Each structure stands twice: as structure tokens, then as C-alpha cells.
Amino acid sequence: KVVYDQRHNKFSANGSVVMREPRGNKVYADDATVWNNFKEGFANHLKALLTNRASIRADYGRRYENGIWIYDRATYTACDTCVSKHGTPAWQIDAKRARHDTNKKTIYYDDMVFRIGGVPVVYTPYFAYPDPTVKRRTGFLWPRIKYAKEYGIGVVTPFFWALAPNYDLTFSPMFSKQGLLADVEWRHRLRSGQYNIRAWGIDERRPDLTPRVITDDRGAIRSTGKFAIDKNWDWGWDGTLASDPHFLADYDLDPRSIAHNKLWLTGLAGRNYLSAQAINFMTLGGTPQEQLPNALPLVQGEYTFDRPVLGGELKLDTTSYVLDRDAPLVPWSLGTRQARSVTTAHWSRQVIGSLGTVVTPFANLRSEMTYAENVPGSTKAESFSAELLDRKSV
């Protein structure tokens, strides 16, 4: 039901009311009244759905002409979908009053209680943070809850520093029964590219929860970067170092089972392509490190001749690599140390006959060179395999 008061330019609506704001927010209410060309109004038993899918629920809400919403007995959560079977969000904020200033793009709370699983854990008389329309602003980010048997329940409370338009710093400490896990990330964008550095560290209070690691001081660092040399060439890196292979997996910091530490150079011009990489494979808790090789280097390229060759198109592609493993294990049929180069020439020509028939003659020429050490069947490999079998039998 909608009632329009022409004399006072006021609209009243009752029953499943939805109000859409220009910035994309939506307000659902049982009933609402607006006036002054929809610049002012109030609503009862409302839910404000913000652009990041977060929601504010309140018994009563009032909108003012200056773009400010006031909510009485408000609840905020960005986790409407992660709820218990009883409908309780994983975390939420309860407040006596909330104020959303759409001009300053900030949400303020009075008498705020932060709840996890419905249990109050933090109280503060005042709290404020940017609304979802803000992309970068110094302040606390939303906390996260993590759990693993190595550290129990962990609470992550990130703080973001917008130091400049092109670089920033994020500190995301996690508190758990293992103590404080420091997590710092630096991001920097330059004229020709960007890079980031992220580091973690902890002095474990409960080393008994991680018995497969000897040391209590654990940490890791990872950095990635990509820069343009000119319009055709890029270079960059991706590197990871860790105190032990299990650290990043124990604290759910990296989903990879193997880290590909690499320095790379890539060129792309028209239909021609070249990639050169130096790669070190590092285990993160899965495959034993002695089974992982180093690729120094790995080169891939493709070149298409601009002019016809014998009336057709000629294209060359090549792949070359050198692999090396520290331990002389022999479960690989191509050996523990290997160098290989494969080059293929592709030629084709399309001939269209007078009756519309299409004939495409083609030819391929492949060249391959391979060098390997410790291949199965050699005297050294057979003696080493026998030694392994003796160890297993013992």
C-alpha cells in the first residue's frame, strides 16, 4: 500500500518496502515514509543491504537531507551466508546506535559489542570504519577467524596503512594459543610495474602441537614483481623462503604444496614469442625436497616468418631446458640430471582450385637433443637401486 500526500509532498508505504539509493545500497523495511523529494524519511524494522553484500539491521532508521542514516538498536554483519543451523552469523556487530555518513563514507557506532558465534568478545563505547564504497583508507580491516590443530582458534585483526596513492602497508597479526603470528605485507606500484613483499614470523608457545618441526622460531617471506622493459618485453620474479617446509601449511598461509621460485623474462611482438625462466622448486610440506629439480634455464619460443617460404607459411617453435636434482635418486626414467632441446619447423600452404576445392599441403621437421645422467640401467644407477632395496629390507 502506498499513500501520497500531495500537500506535504510525502509518500508512505506499507508492506515489503524496498528503497534503492543512487550509490547502489538497498533498504528493506516493513513500512517507510519519505518526503522532501525522497531526501528524508524513516523506516521501521529495516535491513540495509550495502554494495559489498554486508547488511545493517535495525528496529528503526532515519534518513536526513545531508545524506546521514541513523539506526537504532542496529546489527551489522558481512557474513549473512556463513551462519549456524540456528541462524547465528559467524561474527556480527551489535550497537545501541549506528550512523552512516554517506558523504564522509564512514559508519560510526555507539556502545558497540563484537560477537563471534553469538558470544560477545569485545566492547567499545565508540567505533568507526569506512563504508563499502571506500577502496583505500587507513584503518582496521574486518577481522577473520581461523582454526587448525597446529594453533587452535586464531583471530586475525588486519590494519591497513594507505601511505600514498601508489604504496601501502598491511599488518595482519593473528592471536592464538601459539602466541602472536606477525604478518606484514608491503605493496608498491611504480611507473613501469609493481611488486609486493609479504613476511610472517612466530615464536611458538606450544611446540608440542607441531612435533614435526624442531625449531620454535618459524617464519617465511614471499615476494612477487612484474615490470615492463618496453612495449614488447616484461620481466619479473616470484620467490619464497621458509624456515621449514611445513610452516606456511601449518598456519594456512599458502595453499601451494610446491613453491615455484622463478626469475622470468617474456617478449611478445606480433605472432612471435619468447620466454626465459630460471626456476627453483621448493617443497611446502608435500613432495620430498630431494625429488624436486632446478630448471636452469627453461626457454620457450615461437617465430613465424613474415614472408612466404616456398609459397607457404613457415613457423619455428623451440623448447630447451636443463634440470638438476641434488640427490642422485633414480625413480625417474629420464635420469636425475637432464638437458633437452626440441625444435620443430611447421610449413603449410593453402591452394584453392578453380572449382572451389581447397588443398593444404604441409610438412613438419622435428629436431631433438637429450642428455641425461643416472638413467636406470647404468651401472651407477643399478648399484644405487640395490642399495635402496637393502635399506628398505632392513
C-alpha positions in Angstrom: 0.0 0.0 0.0 1.3 3.5 -1.0 -0.2 6.8 0.1 0.9 10.1 -1.5 0.2 13.3 0.4 0.4 15.9 -2.4 0.0 18.9 0.0 3.2 17.9 2.0 4.9 16.0 -0.8 5.1 12.9 1.4 5.0 9.2 0.5 4.0 6.5 2.9 4.5 2.8 2.0 3.4 -0.3 4.0 4.3 -3.9 3.3 7.6 -5.3 1.8 9.1 -1.9 1.1 12.3 -1.6 -0.9 14.2 1.7 -1.4 17.1 1.9 -3.8 19.8 4.5 -3.3 21.8 6.0 -6.2 25.1 4.5 -4.8 23.6 1.0 -5.0 22.6 0.4 -1.4 19.1 -1.1 -0.8 16.9 -0.7 2.2 14.2 -3.2 3.0 11.5 -2.3 5.6 8.1 -3.2 6.9 6.9 0.3 6.4 8.5 3.6 5.4 7.8 7.3 5.0 9.8 9.7 2.8 9.5 13.4 1.9 11.5 16.3 0.5 11.8 14.5 -2.8 13.0 11.3 -1.1 15.9 13.1 0.6 14.5 12.5 4.1 12.5 9.7 5.6 12.3 6.9 8.2 11.6 3.2 8.2 10.7 0.6 10.8 12.2 -2.9 11.2 14.6 -2.4 8.3 17.5 -4.1 6.7 20.1 -2.1 4.7 22.0 -4.2 2.2 25.2 -2.4 1.2 27.1 -2.8 -2.0 29.6 -5.3 -0.6 26.7 -7.6 0.5 27.1 -6.6 4.1 23.9 -5.7 5.9 22.7 -3.4 8.7 19.6 -4.4 10.6 17.8 -2.0 12.9 14.5 -1.6 14.7 14.2 2.0 13.4 16.1 4.0 10.8 16.0 7.7 9.9 17.5 9.4 6.8 18.4 13.1 6.8 18.8 15.5 4.0 22.5 15.7 4.4 22.9 12.1 3.5 23.1 10.6 7.0 21.3 7.5 8.1 20.7 6.9 11.9 19.9 3.4 13.0 18.5 2.5 16.5 19.5 -0.9 18.0 21.5 -1.9 15.0 23.3 -5.1 14.0 26.0 -5.3 11.3 27.5 -8.3 9.6 29.2 -9.1 6.3 28.7 -12.8 6.8 25.0 -13.4 6.2 25.7 -16.6 4.4 28.1 -18.2 7.0 25.6 -18.9 9.8 24.9 -21.7 12.2 22.0 -24.0 11.9 20.2 -21.7 14.3 20.8 -18.7 12.1 23.6 -17.1 14.1 26.2 -15.3 12.0 29.9 -16.3 12.4 30.5 -12.8 13.6 28.5 -9.6 13.9 28.5 -6.1 15.5 25.7 -5.0 17.8 25.3 -1.3 18.7 22.8 0.9 20.6 23.0 3.3 17.7 24.7 3.4 14.3 25.3 6.4 12.0 26.1 6.0 8.3 27.5 9.3 6.8 27.3 8.7 3.0 29.2 12.0 2.4 32.2 11.1 4.6 31.7 7.4 3.6 32.0 6.3 7.2 29.9 4.2 9.6 30.0 5.1 13.3 28.8 3.0 16.3 27.9 3.9 19.9 28.1 1.2 22.6 29.4 -1.4 20.2 29.7 -5.2 21.0 31.6 -7.5 18.7 30.3 -11.1 18.8 31.7 -14.3 17.4 29.2 -17.1 17.0 26.8 -15.0 19.1 29.2 -14.8 22.0 30.3 -11.2 23.0 34.1 -10.9 22.9 34.8 -7.1 22.6 33.0 -4.0 23.8 33.9 -0.4 23.0 31.8 2.8 23.6 32.8 4.1 20.1 33.9 2.6 16.8 34.1 3.8 13.2 35.3 2.4 9.9 34.9 3.2 6.1 31.8 2.1 4.3 32.0 -0.4 1.4 32.3 2.4 -1.2 35.8 3.3 0.1 38.6 1.4 -1.8 41.6 2.6 0.2 41.8 4.3 3.6 44.0 3.8 6.7 42.3 1.8 9.4 41.3 -1.6 10.6 40.0 -4.1 8.2 37.4 -6.7 9.1 38.8 -9.4 11.4 38.9 -13.1 10.4 38.6 -16.3 12.4 40.8 -19.3 11.6 41.2 -22.7 13.0 43.8 -25.5 12.7 45.0 -28.2 15.1 48.5 -26.6 15.0 47.3 -23.4 16.7 43.7 -23.8 17.7 41.4 -20.8 17.1 43.1 -17.8 15.6 41.8 -14.2 15.4 43.3 -12.1 12.6 42.9 -8.3 13.1 44.4 -6.5 9.9 45.4 -2.9 10.0 45.9 -1.1 6.6 48.1 2.0 6.1 47.4 3.9 2.9 50.8 5.6 2.9 50.5 7.0 -0.6 48.4 6.5 -3.7 50.9 4.0 -5.1 52.2 2.1 -2.0 50.7 0.8 1.2 51.4 -1.5 4.2 49.1 -4.1 5.8 49.8 -5.6 9.3 47.6 -8.6 10.0 48.6 -10.2 13.4 47.0 -13.4 14.4 46.5 -14.3 18.1 46.2 -17.9 19.0 47.4 -20.4 21.7 50.7 -20.4 19.8 51.2 -16.7 20.6 51.4 -13.8 18.1 51.9 -14.6 14.4 53.2 -11.5 12.7 52.0 -10.9 9.1 53.3 -7.8 7.2 52.7 -7.0 3.5 54.2 -4.2 1.5 52.8 -3.2 -1.9 54.4 -0.7 -4.3 53.3 0.3 -7.8 55.8 2.1 -10.0 55.6 3.7 -13.4 56.9 0.5 -15.1 55.3 -2.1 -12.9 54.7 -3.2 -9.3 56.0 -5.6 -6.6 55.0 -6.8 -3.2 56.8 -8.3 -0.2 55.0 -10.3 2.5 56.6 -11.8 5.6 55.4 -13.9 8.5 57.1 -14.9 11.8 56.2 -16.5 15.1 57.9 -17.8 18.3 55.7 -20.7 19.2 54.5 -21.1 22.7 53.2 -24.7 22.1 55.8 -26.5 20.1 54.2 -29.8 21.2 51.4 -29.0 18.6 53.9 -29.0 15.8 56.2 -32.0 16.7 57.5 -32.5 13.1 59.4 -29.2 13.4 62.5 -28.9 15.5 62.8 -25.1 16.0 60.2 -22.9 17.7 61.2 -19.7 15.7 59.4 -20.1 12.4 58.7 -17.8 9.6 58.6 -17.2 5.8 58.8 -14.4 3.2 57.4 -14.2 -0.3 57.9 -11.5 -3.0 56.4 -11.1 -6.5 57.0 -8.5 -9.1 56.3 -7.6 -12.7 57.9 -4.8 -14.7 57.8 -3.7 -18.3 61.0 -3.0 -20.1 59.2 -1.7 -23.2 56.0 -2.4 -25.1 57.2 -5.9 -26.1 59.3 -7.1 -23.1 58.4 -7.8 -19.4 60.4 -9.3 -16.6 59.6 -10.3 -13.0 60.0 -12.7 -10.2 58.2 -14.9 -7.7 60.2 -16.1 -4.7 59.5 -17.8 -1.4 61.8 -18.7 1.5 60.6 -20.5 4.7 62.2 -21.6 7.9 60.9 -25.1 7.3 58.7 -26.8 4.7 55.6 -27.1 6.9 55.3 -23.5 8.2 53.1 -22.0 5.5 50.8 -25.1 5.5 50.6 -25.3 9.3 49.2 -21.7 9.6 47.1 -21.8 6.4 49.1 -19.0 4.8 49.8 -20.6 1.4 47.6 -23.3 -0.4 50.5 -24.4 -2.6 52.2 -27.7 -2.0 55.3 -26.7 -4.1 56.7 -23.2 -4.4 57.9 -22.2 -7.9 60.7 -19.7 -7.2 61.5 -18.1 -10.6 63.0 -15.2 -12.4 61.5 -14.7 -15.8 61.7 -12.6 -19.0 59.0 -12.6 -21.6 58.8 -11.0 -25.1 55.8 -10.8 -27.3 55.8 -9.0 -30.7 53.0 -9.7 -33.2 53.0 -13.5 -33.7 56.4 -14.1 -32.2 57.0 -15.1 -28.6 60.0 -15.8 -26.3 60.1 -16.8 -22.6 63.1 -17.5 -20.5 62.9 -18.7 -16.9 65.2 -19.8 -14.1 63.1 -21.9 -11.7 63.7 -23.5 -8.3 61.1 -25.9 -7.0 60.8 -25.8 -3.2 58.6 -28.2 -1.2 55.9 -26.7 1.1 55.3 -30.0 3.0 54.3 -32.4 0.3 56.9 -33.9 -2.0 60.4 -34.5 -0.5 62.8 -31.7 -1.5 65.4 -34.1 -3.0 62.9 -35.2 -5.6 62.4 -31.6 -6.9 64.6 -30.2 -9.6 66.0 -26.9 -10.5 65.4 -25.6 -14.1 68.3 -23.5 -15.2 67.1 -22.4 -17.6 63.8 -23.1 -19.3 63.4 -21.3 -22.7 60.4 -21.4 -24.9 59.9 -19.5 -28.2 57.9 -19.3 -31.3 58.7 -17.4 -34.5 56.7 -17.0 -37.7 58.4 -15.8 -40.9 56.8 -12.6 -42.3 57.4 -13.6 -45.9 56.2 -16.7 -47.6 58.6 -19.6 -47.9 58.1 -21.8 -51.0 54.7 -20.2 -51.3 53.6 -21.1 -47.8 53.9 -20.2 -44.1 56.9 -21.3 -42.1 56.9 -21.3 -38.3 59.5 -22.4 -35.8 59.0 -23.3 -32.2 61.5 -24.4 -29.6 61.7 -25.6 -26.0 65.0 -26.1 -24.2 65.7 -26.8 -20.5 68.3 -28.1 -18.1 67.1 -29.9 -15.0 69.2 -30.8 -12.0 68.5 -32.6 -8.7 70.7 -32.5 -5.6 70.3 -36.2 -4.7 71.1 -39.0 -7.1 67.8 -40.8 -6.8 66.7 -42.9 -9.7 62.9 -43.4 -9.8 62.8 -41.2 -13.0 63.1 -42.9 -16.3 64.9 -39.9 -17.9 67.5 -39.5 -15.2 68.2 -37.2 -12.3 70.1 -34.7 -14.3 68.9 -33.8 -17.8 69.3 -31.3 -20.7 66.9 -31.3 -23.6 66.2 -29.2 -26.6 63.3 -29.7 -29.1 62.9 -27.6 -32.2 60.1 -28.1 -34.7 59.6 -26.4 -38.1 56.0 -26.2 -39.4 55.3 -25.4 -43.1 51.9 -25.3 -44.8 50.3 -23.8 -47.9 46.7 -23.4 -48.9 45.8 -23.9 -52.6 42.3 -23.1 -53.8 41.3 -24.8 -57.1 39.1 -23.4 -59.9 36.1 -25.5 -58.6 36.5 -24.2 -55.0 38.5 -27.2 -53.8 41.0 -26.5 -51.1 44.2 -28.4 -50.8 46.6 -27.8 -47.9 50.0 -29.5 -48.2 52.1 -29.4 -45.1 55.4 -30.6 -43.7 56.9 -30.9 -40.2 60.5 -31.3 -39.3 61.5 -32.1 -35.7 64.9 -32.0 -34.1 65.5 -33.3 -30.6 68.7 -33.5 -28.4 68.7 -35.0 -24.9 71.4 -35.6 -22.4 70.8 -37.4 -19.1 72.7 -38.8 -16.1 71.8 -41.6 -13.7 69.3 -43.2 -16.0 68.0 -46.6 -15.0 70.1 -49.3 -16.5 73.5 -47.7 -15.9 76.0 -49.4 -13.6 75.8 -46.5 -11.1 72.0 -46.4 -11.1 71.7 -50.2 -10.7 74.1 -50.2 -7.7 72.2 -47.3 -6.1 68.9 -49.0 -6.6 70.2 -52.2 -4.9 71.4 -50.1 -2.0 68.0 -48.6 -1.6 66.4 -52.0 -1.7 68.8 -53.3 1.0 67.8 -50.3 3.2 64.1 -51.0 2.8 64.6 -54.7 3.6 66.4 -53.9 6.8 
